Amino acid sequence: MGVQMTYSVSSTADHESELASIARMLTHIRDSARAMDAQALEYCVDLALQAVSSEIRNRRDTVTGVDLDFSPRVLQ
């Protein structure tokens, strides 16, 4: 059983790492869209960031080094 427990923890750590990577990638895409003034793209990526943030919060994980300001921007 100890092996299963260790495997479970490792699997959880892998999921945490994957979610953090996705959040970083989406943050970069959002910032690039903002720099290009691609408002529709920025809005959609903001929605994706909200979903990842919600998943992270549901798992009660702490992500450091990621911009967690996920408020959607109003399209003009």
PyMOL Python script that loads the backbone (N, CA, C, O; Angstrom):
from pymol import cmd

cmd.read_pdbstr("""\
ATOM      1  N   MET A   1       0.814  -1.195   0.000  1.00  0.00           N
ATOM      2  CA  MET A   1       0.000   0.000   0.000  1.00  0.00           C
ATOM      3  C   MET A   1       0.856   1.257   0.000  1.00  0.00           C
ATOM      4  O   MET A   1       0.457   2.275  -0.565  1.00  0.00           O
ATOM      5  N   GLY A   2       2.025   1.200   0.624  1.00  0.00           N
ATOM      6  CA  GLY A   2       2.904   2.359   0.634  1.00  0.00           C
ATOM      7  C   GLY A   2       3.284   2.801  -0.759  1.00  0.00           C
ATOM      8  O   GLY A   2       3.415   3.995  -1.027  1.00  0.00           O
ATOM      9  N   VAL A   3       3.461   1.836  -1.650  1.00  0.00           N
ATOM     10  CA  VAL A   3       3.816   2.165  -3.027  1.00  0.00           C
ATOM     11  C   VAL A   3       2.666   2.899  -3.700  1.00  0.00           C
ATOM     12  O   VAL A   3       2.894   3.871  -4.420  1.00  0.00           O
ATOM     13  N   GLN A   4       1.440   2.452  -3.478  1.00  0.00           N
ATOM     14  CA  GLN A   4       0.293   3.125  -4.077  1.00  0.00           C
ATOM     15  C   GLN A   4       0.154   4.548  -3.548  1.00  0.00           C
ATOM     16  O   GLN A   4      -0.173   5.466  -4.301  1.00  0.00           O
ATOM     17  N   MET A   5       0.400   4.727  -2.269  1.00  0.00           N
ATOM     18  CA  MET A   5       0.318   6.059  -1.672  1.00  0.00           C
ATOM     19  C   MET A   5       1.355   6.978  -2.307  1.00  0.00           C
ATOM     20  O   MET A   5       1.048   8.117  -2.660  1.00  0.00           O
ATOM     21  N   THR A   6       2.577   6.485  -2.451  1.00  0.00           N
ATOM     22  CA  THR A   6       3.638   7.275  -3.073  1.00  0.00           C
ATOM     23  C   THR A   6       3.276   7.598  -4.520  1.00  0.00           C
ATOM     24  O   THR A   6       3.469   8.725  -4.977  1.00  0.00           O
ATOM     25  N   TYR A   7       2.754   6.610  -5.234  1.00  0.00           N
ATOM     26  CA  TYR A   7       2.357   6.826  -6.620  1.00  0.00           C
ATOM     27  C   TYR A   7       1.260   7.883  -6.701  1.00  0.00           C
ATOM     28  O   TYR A   7       1.287   8.744  -7.580  1.00  0.00           O
ATOM     29  N   SER A   8       0.312   7.820  -5.801  1.00  0.00           N
ATOM     30  CA  SER A   8      -0.783   8.777  -5.778  1.00  0.00           C
ATOM     31  C   SER A   8      -0.277  10.195  -5.555  1.00  0.00           C
ATOM     32  O   SER A   8      -0.721  11.133  -6.217  1.00  0.00           O
ATOM     33  N   VAL A   9       0.651  10.346  -4.623  1.00  0.00           N
ATOM     34  CA  VAL A   9       1.224  11.664  -4.359  1.00  0.00           C
ATOM     35  C   VAL A   9       1.984  12.152  -5.577  1.00  0.00           C
ATOM     36  O   VAL A   9       1.880  13.322  -5.944  1.00  0.00           O
ATOM     37  N   SER A  10       2.745  11.272  -6.209  1.00  0.00           N
ATOM     38  CA  SER A  10       3.493  11.642  -7.406  1.00  0.00           C
ATOM     39  C   SER A  10       2.539  12.068  -8.515  1.00  0.00           C
ATOM     40  O   SER A  10       2.793  13.046  -9.220  1.00  0.00           O
ATOM     41  N   SER A  11       1.455  11.342  -8.666  1.00  0.00           N
ATOM     42  CA  SER A  11       0.476  11.678  -9.687  1.00  0.00           C
ATOM     43  C   SER A  11      -0.134  13.052  -9.421  1.00  0.00           C
ATOM     44  O   SER A  11      -0.333  13.839 -10.347  1.00  0.00           O
ATOM     45  N   THR A  12      -0.427  13.334  -8.157  1.00  0.00           N
ATOM     46  CA  THR A  12      -0.965  14.638  -7.790  1.00  0.00           C
ATOM     47  C   THR A  12       0.042  15.733  -8.094  1.00  0.00           C
ATOM     48  O   THR A  12      -0.319  16.795  -8.600  1.00  0.00           O
ATOM     49  N   ALA A  13       1.308  15.472  -7.786  1.00  0.00           N
ATOM     50  CA  ALA A  13       2.358  16.450  -8.073  1.00  0.00           C
ATOM     51  C   ALA A  13       2.476  16.685  -9.576  1.00  0.00           C
ATOM     52  O   ALA A  13       2.699  17.813 -10.015  1.00  0.00           O
ATOM     53  N   ASP A  14       2.326  15.616 -10.366  1.00  0.00           N
ATOM     54  CA  ASP A  14       2.366  15.760 -11.823  1.00  0.00           C
ATOM     55  C   ASP A  14       1.217  16.637 -12.312  1.00  0.00           C
ATOM     56  O   ASP A  14       1.406  17.485 -13.184  1.00  0.00           O
ATOM     57  N   HIS A  15       0.034  16.433 -11.754  1.00  0.00           N
ATOM     58  CA  HIS A  15      -1.117  17.249 -12.143  1.00  0.00           C
ATOM     59  C   HIS A  15      -0.910  18.714 -11.757  1.00  0.00           C
ATOM     60  O   HIS A  15      -1.249  19.616 -12.524  1.00  0.00           O
ATOM     61  N   GLU A  16      -0.358  18.946 -10.576  1.00  0.00           N
ATOM     62  CA  GLU A  16      -0.070  20.316 -10.137  1.00  0.00           C
ATOM     63  C   GLU A  16       0.893  20.986 -11.104  1.00  0.00           C
ATOM     64  O   GLU A  16       0.703  22.136 -11.498  1.00  0.00           O
ATOM     65  N   SER A  17       1.919  20.254 -11.474  1.00  0.00           N
ATOM     66  CA  SER A  17       2.927  20.787 -12.393  1.00  0.00           C
ATOM     67  C   SER A  17       2.313  21.092 -13.761  1.00  0.00           C
ATOM     68  O   SER A  17       2.611  22.125 -14.361  1.00  0.00           O
ATOM     69  N   GLU A  18       1.468  20.204 -14.247  1.00  0.00           N
ATOM     70  CA  GLU A  18       0.809  20.411 -15.541  1.00  0.00           C
ATOM     71  C   GLU A  18      -0.100  21.634 -15.518  1.00  0.00           C
ATOM     72  O   GLU A  18      -0.086  22.438 -16.450  1.00  0.00           O
ATOM     73  N   LEU A  19      -0.889  21.774 -14.460  1.00  0.00           N
ATOM     74  CA  LEU A  19      -1.775  22.940 -14.354  1.00  0.00           C
ATOM     75  C   LEU A  19      -0.979  24.235 -14.285  1.00  0.00           C
ATOM     76  O   LEU A  19      -1.359  25.234 -14.895  1.00  0.00           O
ATOM     77  N   ALA A  20       0.120  24.220 -13.544  1.00  0.00           N
ATOM     78  CA  ALA A  20       0.965  25.413 -13.456  1.00  0.00           C
ATOM     79  C   ALA A  20       1.566  25.745 -14.818  1.00  0.00           C
ATOM     80  O   ALA A  20       1.654  26.916 -15.189  1.00  0.00           O
ATOM     81  N   SER A  21       1.978  24.725 -15.562  1.00  0.00           N
ATOM     82  CA  SER A  21       2.534  24.950 -16.901  1.00  0.00           C
ATOM     83  C   SER A  21       1.487  25.534 -17.843  1.00  0.00           C
ATOM     84  O   SER A  21       1.776  26.447 -18.616  1.00  0.00           O
ATOM     85  N   ILE A  22       0.282  25.007 -17.773  1.00  0.00           N
ATOM     86  CA  ILE A  22      -0.805  25.525 -18.611  1.00  0.00           C
ATOM     87  C   ILE A  22      -1.102  26.980 -18.261  1.00  0.00           C
ATOM     88  O   ILE A  22      -1.308  27.806 -19.151  1.00  0.00           O
ATOM     89  N   ALA A  23      -1.126  27.291 -16.975  1.00  0.00           N
ATOM     90  CA  ALA A  23      -1.389  28.670 -16.545  1.00  0.00           C
ATOM     91  C   ALA A  23      -0.301  29.613 -17.044  1.00  0.00           C
ATOM     92  O   ALA A  23      -0.599  30.717 -17.501  1.00  0.00           O
ATOM     93  N   ARG A  24       0.954  29.188 -16.961  1.00  0.00           N
ATOM     94  CA  ARG A  24       2.053  30.033 -17.461  1.00  0.00           C
ATOM     95  C   ARG A  24       1.944  30.245 -18.963  1.00  0.00           C
ATOM     96  O   ARG A  24       2.144  31.356 -19.455  1.00  0.00           O
ATOM     97  N   MET A  25       1.626  29.176 -19.692  1.00  0.00           N
ATOM     98  CA  MET A  25       1.496  29.270 -21.143  1.00  0.00           C
ATOM     99  C   MET A  25       0.355  30.223 -21.519  1.00  0.00           C
ATOM    100  O   MET A  25       0.518  31.077 -22.391  1.00  0.00           O
ATOM    101  N   LEU A  26      -0.788  30.073 -20.864  1.00  0.00           N
ATOM    102  CA  LEU A  26      -1.925  30.944 -21.154  1.00  0.00           C
ATOM    103  C   LEU A  26      -1.642  32.392 -20.778  1.00  0.00           C
ATOM    104  O   LEU A  26      -2.089  33.310 -21.465  1.00  0.00           O
ATOM    105  N   THR A  27      -0.904  32.602 -19.697  1.00  0.00           N
ATOM    106  CA  THR A  27      -0.528  33.960 -19.303  1.00  0.00           C
ATOM    107  C   THR A  27       0.335  34.602 -20.379  1.00  0.00           C
ATOM    108  O   THR A  27       0.152  35.773 -20.711  1.00  0.00           O
ATOM    109  N   HIS A  28       1.273  33.838 -20.920  1.00  0.00           N
ATOM    110  CA  HIS A  28       2.134  34.356 -21.992  1.00  0.00           C
ATOM    111  C   HIS A  28       1.298  34.681 -23.238  1.00  0.00           C
ATOM    112  O   HIS A  28       1.484  35.727 -23.861  1.00  0.00           O
ATOM    113  N   ILE A  29       0.388  33.789 -23.589  1.00  0.00           N
ATOM    114  CA  ILE A  29      -0.468  34.022 -24.760  1.00  0.00           C
ATOM    115  C   ILE A  29      -1.341  35.257 -24.548  1.00  0.00           C
ATOM    116  O   ILE A  29      -1.498  36.071 -25.458  1.00  0.00           O
ATOM    117  N   ARG A  30      -1.907  35.397 -23.350  1.00  0.00           N
ATOM    118  CA  ARG A  30      -2.746  36.562 -23.054  1.00  0.00           C
ATOM    119  C   ARG A  30      -1.943  37.852 -23.173  1.00  0.00           C
ATOM    120  O   ARG A  30      -2.412  38.829 -23.757  1.00  0.00           O
ATOM    121  N   ASP A  31      -0.727  37.852 -22.615  1.00  0.00           N
ATOM    122  CA  ASP A  31       0.112  39.044 -22.679  1.00  0.00           C
ATOM    123  C   ASP A  31       0.497  39.377 -24.117  1.00  0.00           C
ATOM    124  O   ASP A  31       0.554  40.550 -24.489  1.00  0.00           O
ATOM    125  N   SER A  32       0.762  38.355 -24.925  1.00  0.00           N
ATOM    126  CA  SER A  32       1.076  38.578 -26.339  1.00  0.00           C
ATOM    127  C   SER A  32      -0.132  39.144 -27.078  1.00  0.00           C
ATOM    128  O   SER A  32       0.003  40.061 -27.888  1.00  0.00           O
ATOM    129  N   ALA A  33      -1.309  38.596 -26.798  1.00  0.00           N
ATOM    130  CA  ALA A  33      -2.536  39.101 -27.432  1.00  0.00           C
ATOM    131  C   ALA A  33      -2.780  40.550 -27.037  1.00  0.00           C
ATOM    132  O   ALA A  33      -3.192  41.365 -27.863  1.00  0.00           O
ATOM    133  N   ARG A  34      -2.527  40.865 -25.778  1.00  0.00           N
ATOM    134  CA  ARG A  34      -2.702  42.237 -25.294  1.00  0.00           C
ATOM    135  C   ARG A  34      -1.734  43.177 -26.015  1.00  0.00           C
ATOM    136  O   ARG A  34      -2.114  44.279 -26.408  1.00  0.00           O
ATOM    137  N   ALA A  35      -0.488  42.743 -26.186  1.00  0.00           N
ATOM    138  CA  ALA A  35       0.520  43.569 -26.858  1.00  0.00           C
ATOM    139  C   ALA A  35       0.156  43.811 -28.323  1.00  0.00           C
ATOM    140  O   ALA A  35       0.477  44.860 -28.881  1.00  0.00           O
ATOM    141  N   MET A  36      -0.512  42.841 -28.940  1.00  0.00           N
ATOM    142  CA  MET A  36      -0.922  42.981 -30.341  1.00  0.00           C
ATOM    143  C   MET A  36      -2.291  43.638 -30.474  1.00  0.00           C
ATOM    144  O   MET A  36      -2.784  43.824 -31.586  1.00  0.00           O
ATOM    145  N   ASP A  37      -2.908  43.990 -29.347  1.00  0.00           N
ATOM    146  CA  ASP A  37      -4.241  44.581 -29.312  1.00  0.00           C
ATOM    147  C   ASP A  37      -5.274  43.674 -29.989  1.00  0.00           C
ATOM    148  O   ASP A  37      -6.173  44.139 -30.689  1.00  0.00           O
ATOM    149  N   ALA A  38      -5.114  42.354 -29.756  1.00  0.00           N
ATOM    150  CA  ALA A  38      -6.064  41.362 -30.270  1.00  0.00           C
ATOM    151  C   ALA A  38      -7.087  41.104 -29.164  1.00  0.00           C
ATOM    152  O   ALA A  38      -6.976  40.133 -28.416  1.00  0.00           O
ATOM    153  N   GLN A  39      -8.078  41.983 -29.073  1.00  0.00           N
ATOM    154  CA  GLN A  39      -8.996  41.984 -27.939  1.00  0.00           C
ATOM    155  C   GLN A  39      -9.840  40.717 -27.839  1.00  0.00           C
ATOM    156  O   GLN A  39     -10.050  40.205 -26.740  1.00  0.00           O
ATOM    157  N   ALA A  40     -10.320  40.211 -28.954  1.00  0.00           N
ATOM    158  CA  ALA A  40     -11.147  38.998 -28.911  1.00  0.00           C
ATOM    159  C   ALA A  40     -10.322  37.809 -28.428  1.00  0.00           C
ATOM    160  O   ALA A  40     -10.792  37.013 -27.615  1.00  0.00           O
ATOM    161  N   LEU A  41      -9.107  37.691 -28.922  1.00  0.00           N
ATOM    162  CA  LEU A  41      -8.219  36.612 -28.485  1.00  0.00           C
ATOM    163  C   LEU A  41      -7.885  36.750 -27.008  1.00  0.00           C
ATOM    164  O   LEU A  41      -7.908  35.769 -26.265  1.00  0.00           O
ATOM    165  N   GLU A  42      -7.578  37.961 -26.588  1.00  0.00           N
ATOM    166  CA  GLU A  42      -7.260  38.206 -25.177  1.00  0.00           C
ATOM    167  C   GLU A  42      -8.433  37.799 -24.284  1.00  0.00           C
ATOM    168  O   GLU A  42      -8.234  37.190 -23.232  1.00  0.00           O
ATOM    169  N   TYR A  43      -9.638  38.132 -24.698  1.00  0.00           N
ATOM    170  CA  TYR A  43     -10.831  37.790 -23.922  1.00  0.00           C
ATOM    171  C   TYR A  43     -10.990  36.271 -23.795  1.00  0.00           C
ATOM    172  O   TYR A  43     -11.258  35.759 -22.708  1.00  0.00           O
ATOM    173  N   CYS A  44     -10.824  35.561 -24.903  1.00  0.00           N
ATOM    174  CA  CYS A  44     -10.966  34.097 -24.884  1.00  0.00           C
ATOM    175  C   CYS A  44      -9.897  33.443 -24.016  1.00  0.00           C
ATOM    176  O   CYS A  44     -10.180  32.493 -23.286  1.00  0.00           O
ATOM    177  N   VAL A  45      -8.683  33.947 -24.096  1.00  0.00           N
ATOM    178  CA  VAL A  45      -7.606  33.393 -23.274  1.00  0.00           C
ATOM    179  C   VAL A  45      -7.866  33.705 -21.801  1.00  0.00           C
ATOM    180  O   VAL A  45      -7.563  32.886 -20.934  1.00  0.00           O
ATOM    181  N   ASP A  46      -8.423  34.880 -21.512  1.00  0.00           N
ATOM    182  CA  ASP A  46      -8.812  35.199 -20.132  1.00  0.00           C
ATOM    183  C   ASP A  46      -9.807  34.168 -19.595  1.00  0.00           C
ATOM    184  O   ASP A  46      -9.707  33.748 -18.443  1.00  0.00           O
ATOM    185  N   LEU A  47     -10.757  33.765 -20.425  1.00  0.00           N
ATOM    186  CA  LEU A  47     -11.727  32.748 -20.006  1.00  0.00           C
ATOM    187  C   LEU A  47     -11.034  31.417 -19.717  1.00  0.00           C
ATOM    188  O   LEU A  47     -11.363  30.740 -18.743  1.00  0.00           O
ATOM    189  N   ALA A  48     -10.079  31.047 -20.563  1.00  0.00           N
ATOM    190  CA  ALA A  48      -9.326  29.809 -20.334  1.00  0.00           C
ATOM    191  C   ALA A  48      -8.519  29.906 -19.042  1.00  0.00           C
ATOM    192  O   ALA A  48      -8.433  28.937 -18.288  1.00  0.00           O
ATOM    193  N   LEU A  49      -7.930  31.070 -18.786  1.00  0.00           N
ATOM    194  CA  LEU A  49      -7.182  31.268 -17.540  1.00  0.00           C
ATOM    195  C   LEU A  49      -8.092  31.148 -16.324  1.00  0.00           C
ATOM    196  O   LEU A  49      -7.687  30.610 -15.293  1.00  0.00           O
ATOM    197  N   GLN A  50      -9.310  31.643 -16.441  1.00  0.00           N
ATOM    198  CA  GLN A  50     -10.270  31.512 -15.341  1.00  0.00           C
ATOM    199  C   GLN A  50     -10.565  30.040 -15.057  1.00  0.00           C
ATOM    200  O   GLN A  50     -10.667  29.638 -13.898  1.00  0.00           O
ATOM    201  N   ALA A  51     -10.702  29.244 -16.105  1.00  0.00           N
ATOM    202  CA  ALA A  51     -10.982  27.819 -15.927  1.00  0.00           C
ATOM    203  C   ALA A  51      -9.816  27.115 -15.241  1.00  0.00           C
ATOM    204  O   ALA A  51     -10.023  26.290 -14.351  1.00  0.00           O
ATOM    205  N   VAL A  52      -8.598  27.437 -15.651  1.00  0.00           N
ATOM    206  CA  VAL A  52      -7.416  26.833 -15.024  1.00  0.00           C
ATOM    207  C   VAL A  52      -7.312  27.286 -13.576  1.00  0.00           C
ATOM    208  O   VAL A  52      -7.019  26.483 -12.691  1.00  0.00           O
ATOM    209  N   SER A  53      -7.549  28.561 -13.335  1.00  0.00           N
ATOM    210  CA  SER A  53      -7.501  29.087 -11.971  1.00  0.00           C
ATOM    211  C   SER A  53      -8.519  28.389 -11.082  1.00  0.00           C
ATOM    212  O   SER A  53      -8.227  28.048  -9.935  1.00  0.00           O
ATOM    213  N   SER A  54      -9.698  28.183 -11.613  1.00  0.00           N
ATOM    214  CA  SER A  54     -10.754  27.503 -10.865  1.00  0.00           C
ATOM    215  C   SER A  54     -10.344  26.066 -10.536  1.00  0.00           C
ATOM    216  O   SER A  54     -10.574  25.586  -9.426  1.00  0.00           O
ATOM    217  N   GLU A  55      -9.744  25.398 -11.494  1.00  0.00           N
ATOM    218  CA  GLU A  55      -9.271  24.026 -11.275  1.00  0.00           C
ATOM    219  C   GLU A  55      -8.187  23.993 -10.200  1.00  0.00           C
ATOM    220  O   GLU A  55      -8.179  23.116  -9.336  1.00  0.00           O
ATOM    221  N   ILE A  56      -7.281  24.955 -10.267  1.00  0.00           N
ATOM    222  CA  ILE A  56      -6.212  25.031  -9.266  1.00  0.00           C
ATOM    223  C   ILE A  56      -6.809  25.268  -7.887  1.00  0.00           C
ATOM    224  O   ILE A  56      -6.426  24.610  -6.919  1.00  0.00           O
ATOM    225  N   ARG A  57      -7.744  26.202  -7.795  1.00  0.00           N
ATOM    226  CA  ARG A  57      -8.381  26.478  -6.497  1.00  0.00           C
ATOM    227  C   ARG A  57      -9.133  25.256  -5.982  1.00  0.00           C
ATOM    228  O   ARG A  57      -9.093  24.958  -4.788  1.00  0.00           O
ATOM    229  N   ASN A  58      -9.813  24.552  -6.872  1.00  0.00           N
ATOM    230  CA  ASN A  58     -10.553  23.362  -6.462  1.00  0.00           C
ATOM    231  C   ASN A  58      -9.619  22.294  -5.906  1.00  0.00           C
ATOM    232  O   ASN A  58     -10.002  21.534  -5.017  1.00  0.00           O
ATOM    233  N   ARG A  59      -8.428  22.236  -6.415  1.00  0.00           N
ATOM    234  CA  ARG A  59      -7.453  21.256  -5.929  1.00  0.00           C
ATOM    235  C   ARG A  59      -6.660  21.788  -4.738  1.00  0.00           C
ATOM    236  O   ARG A  59      -5.834  21.080  -4.162  1.00  0.00           O
ATOM    237  N   ARG A  60      -6.923  23.046  -4.377  1.00  0.00           N
ATOM    238  CA  ARG A  60      -6.260  23.699  -3.246  1.00  0.00           C
ATOM    239  C   ARG A  60      -4.738  23.679  -3.374  1.00  0.00           C
ATOM    240  O   ARG A  60      -4.011  23.456  -2.406  1.00  0.00           O
ATOM    241  N   ASP A  61      -4.282  23.920  -4.610  1.00  0.00           N
ATOM    242  CA  ASP A  61      -2.851  23.991  -4.866  1.00  0.00           C
ATOM    243  C   ASP A  61      -2.417  25.442  -4.876  1.00  0.00           C
ATOM    244  O   ASP A  61      -3.200  26.336  -5.198  1.00  0.00           O
ATOM    245  N   THR A  62      -1.186  25.664  -4.529  1.00  0.00           N
ATOM    246  CA  THR A  62      -0.618  26.998  -4.585  1.00  0.00           C
ATOM    247  C   THR A  62       0.319  27.070  -5.774  1.00  0.00           C
ATOM    248  O   THR A  62       1.250  26.275  -5.897  1.00  0.00           O
ATOM    249  N   VAL A  63       0.062  28.036  -6.652  1.00  0.00           N
ATOM    250  CA  VAL A  63       0.907  28.239  -7.817  1.00  0.00           C
ATOM    251  C   VAL A  63       1.666  29.537  -7.605  1.00  0.00           C
ATOM    252  O   VAL A  63       1.065  30.584  -7.365  1.00  0.00           O
ATOM    253  N   THR A  64       2.973  29.464  -7.693  1.00  0.00           N
ATOM    254  CA  THR A  64       3.775  30.672  -7.524  1.00  0.00           C
ATOM    255  C   THR A  64       4.364  31.089  -8.863  1.00  0.00           C
ATOM    256  O   THR A  64       4.610  30.258  -9.738  1.00  0.00           O
ATOM    257  N   GLY A  65       4.578  32.358  -9.002  1.00  0.00           N
ATOM    258  CA  GLY A  65       5.186  32.869 -10.223  1.00  0.00           C
ATOM    259  C   GLY A  65       4.227  32.984 -11.393  1.00  0.00           C
ATOM    260  O   GLY A  65       4.661  33.172 -12.530  1.00  0.00           O
ATOM    261  N   VAL A  66       2.931  32.874 -11.135  1.00  0.00           N
ATOM    262  CA  VAL A  66       1.943  32.980 -12.203  1.00  0.00           C
ATOM    263  C   VAL A  66       1.036  34.161 -11.901  1.00  0.00           C
ATOM    264  O   VAL A  66       0.575  34.332 -10.772  1.00  0.00           O
ATOM    265  N   ASP A  67       0.789  34.963 -12.906  1.00  0.00           N
ATOM    266  CA  ASP A  67      -0.122  36.087 -12.758  1.00  0.00           C
ATOM    267  C   ASP A  67      -1.539  35.539 -12.664  1.00  0.00           C
ATOM    268  O   ASP A  67      -2.082  35.048 -13.653  1.00  0.00           O
ATOM    269  N   LEU A  68      -2.143  35.620 -11.477  1.00  0.00           N
ATOM    270  CA  LEU A  68      -3.469  35.058 -11.278  1.00  0.00           C
ATOM    271  C   LEU A  68      -4.567  36.113 -11.343  1.00  0.00           C
ATOM    272  O   LEU A  68      -5.622  35.940 -10.732  1.00  0.00           O
ATOM    273  N   ASP A  69      -4.340  37.191 -12.066  1.00  0.00           N
ATOM    274  CA  ASP A  69      -5.384  38.193 -12.291  1.00  0.00           C
ATOM    275  C   ASP A  69      -6.178  37.745 -13.513  1.00  0.00           C
ATOM    276  O   ASP A  69      -5.785  38.006 -14.650  1.00  0.00           O
ATOM    277  N   PHE A  70      -7.300  37.068 -13.269  1.00  0.00           N
ATOM    278  CA  PHE A  70      -8.043  36.448 -14.349  1.00  0.00           C
ATOM    279  C   PHE A  70      -9.330  37.175 -14.693  1.00  0.00           C
ATOM    280  O   PHE A  70     -10.206  36.598 -15.337  1.00  0.00           O
ATOM    281  N   SER A  71      -9.465  38.426 -14.280  1.00  0.00           N
ATOM    282  CA  SER A  71     -10.704  39.129 -14.583  1.00  0.00           C
ATOM    283  C   SER A  71     -10.789  39.398 -16.085  1.00  0.00           C
ATOM    284  O   SER A  71      -9.855  39.945 -16.671  1.00  0.00           O
ATOM    285  N   PRO A  72     -11.899  39.018 -16.705  1.00  0.00           N
ATOM    286  CA  PRO A  72     -12.023  39.221 -18.149  1.00  0.00           C
ATOM    287  C   PRO A  72     -12.064  40.705 -18.493  1.00  0.00           C
ATOM    288  O   PRO A  72     -12.569  41.521 -17.721  1.00  0.00           O
ATOM    289  N   ARG A  73     -11.544  41.031 -19.620  1.00  0.00           N
ATOM    290  CA  ARG A  73     -11.529  42.409 -20.085  1.00  0.00           C
ATOM    291  C   ARG A  73     -12.760  42.639 -20.977  1.00  0.00           C
ATOM    292  O   ARG A  73     -13.215  41.728 -21.669  1.00  0.00           O
ATOM    293  N   VAL A  74     -13.273  43.831 -20.949  1.00  0.00           N
ATOM    294  CA  VAL A  74     -14.434  44.185 -21.757  1.00  0.00           C
ATOM    295  C   VAL A  74     -13.960  44.525 -23.159  1.00  0.00           C
ATOM    296  O   VAL A  74     -13.064  45.349 -23.342  1.00  0.00           O
ATOM    297  N   LEU A  75     -14.570  43.882 -24.150  1.00  0.00           N
ATOM    298  CA  LEU A  75     -14.233  44.182 -25.540  1.00  0.00           C
ATOM    299  C   LEU A  75     -14.810  45.537 -25.916  1.00  0.00           C
ATOM    300  O   LEU A  75     -15.899  45.908 -25.477  1.00  0.00           O
ATOM    301  N   GLN A  76     -14.072  46.262 -26.725  1.00  0.00           N
ATOM    302  CA  GLN A  76     -14.530  47.589 -27.135  1.00  0.00           C
ATOM    303  C   GLN A  76     -15.060  47.560 -28.545  1.00  0.00           C
ATOM    304  O   GLN A  76     -15.492  48.590 -29.063  1.00  0.00           O
TER     305      GLN A  76
END
""", "prot")
cmd.dss("prot")
cmd.show_as("cartoon", "prot")
cmd.util.cbc("prot")
cmd.orient("prot")
